[in-house]
Amino acid sequence: MNLKPIQLLPTRERVAAELRKAILSKKYVEGDTISLDEISKQLGISVTPVREAFQLLDSDGLIKLRPNKGAVVLGINEKYINDHFELRLILESEMIKKICINGNDISEICEIYQESKNEVENGNISNYSNLNQAFHMAIWKAADNSRIFSILSSLWNGLSMGADTTELEYAKNSIKEHEEIINALIERHSELAHKLMREHILRSKQDMLTNI
């Protein structure tokens, strides 16, 4: 069987997601300055997608651009995180419900889930962040609403790691929840899929709140 390449967000969105996660988890705090060169070197990419990511985060209210000086991190609080995840919760749980009701193709979602499960079971979690992103993207794609796909892409924040959670622990919890979601999708159980996705997003929110 020939596996399909894993689809990921554009580079600017992936950079924005990494920075969004760092800000939400308080690795960057209010008043910190970040520069294009610094971030491009850390991530091993060119300055152009970093500049585009800065523009996305500026419009999101997480940073304030400074001409020729990079950007300064703005403060976040519990309300910001609650609002951020509330929007994800509403959109993603409705999208997965729509997939069940309309009988949309879920083959790509299942393939990515299986690859993720195999990697976690083999103790290889180095690529789990990408596989987790690809799993959620496949759900957005299957729901077949390009505008909501775009909104969810702009909200992506990578792995919502709790303050005292290792990446392996996170991956194991996440893949278990993904399995339950997959089973509900296969059974086309729309209400259960909706409930499970809500719980999945709420758990991510609670994990992120432990960083505040």
C-alpha positions, 0 to 999 in steps of 0.5 A, spaced: 500 500 500 502 506 498 501 511 503 499 518 502 504 524 504 502 527 510 499 534 509 501 540 514 499 547 515 503 552 510 510 554 514 507 561 516 502 557 520 506 552 523 511 558 525 505 561 528 503 555 531 509 554 535 510 561 537 502 561 539 504 555 543 510 558 546 506 564 548 500 560 551 504 556 555 508 562 558 515 560 555 514 567 552 511 572 557 509 579 557 514 584 555 519 579 552 522 581 545 522 576 539 526 578 533 525 575 526 533 572 526 532 569 532 526 565 531 528 563 524 535 561 527 531 557 532 526 553 527 532 553 521 527 556 516 528 563 512 526 569 515 520 570 510 515 565 513 517 568 520 515 575 518 508 572 515 507 568 522 509 575 526 503 578 522 498 573 524 500 573 531 500 581 531 493 581 528 491 575 533 493 580 539 499 576 542 504 580 539 505 587 537 510 589 531 516 593 532 518 596 526 525 593 524 525 591 531 521 584 531 516 584 536 514 584 543 509 579 547 503 582 549 500 579 556 495 573 556 490 571 561 485 565 563 480 569 559 484 569 553 485 562 553 478 560 555 476 564 549 481 561 544 479 554 546 472 556 546 472 557 538 476 551 537 471 547 541 465 550 537 468 549 530 471 542 531 466 539 534 461 541 529 465 539 524 466 532 526 458 532 527 457 534 520 462 529 517 458 523 521 451 526 518 453 527 511 457 520 511 463 524 508 470 520 507 474 519 513 479 514 510 485 520 511 483 521 518 483 513 519 490 513 516 493 518 520 490 516 526 493 509 525 500 511 523 500 516 529 498 510 534 504 505 531 509 511 532 506 512 539 506 504 541 513 504 538 515 509 543 517 514 537 514 521 539 519 525 535 514 526 530 507 526 534 506 534 534 506 533 526 501 527 526 497 530 531 496 537 527 495 532 520 489 528 524 486 535 526 487 538 519 484 531 516 478 532 520 477 539 518 478 537 510 473 532 511 468 537 513 469 540 507 468 547 509 474 552 506 472 558 511 472 554 517 478 550 515 482 557 514 479 559 521 481 553 525 488 553 521 489 560 524 487 558 531 492 552 531 497 552 537 500 545 537 501 540 542 497 543 548 502 541 554 500 541 561 506 544 566 508 537 568 506 533 562 511 530 558 511 529 551 510 522 551 504 522 557 501 527 552 502 523 546 499 517 550 493 521 552 492 524 546 492 518 541 487 514 546 482 520 545 483 520 538 482 512 538 475 514 541 473 519 536 475 515 530 471 509 533 465 514 533 466 516 526 466 509 523 460 508 526 457 515 524 455 516 531 454 524 530 452 525 537 458 521 540 463 524 536 461 531 537 461 529 545 468 526 544 471 532 540 468 537 545 472 533 551 478 532 547 478 540 546 476 541 553 482 537 556 487 541 551 484 547 554 485 545 562 492 542 560 494 549 557 491 553 563 496 549 568 501 554 565 498 560 568 
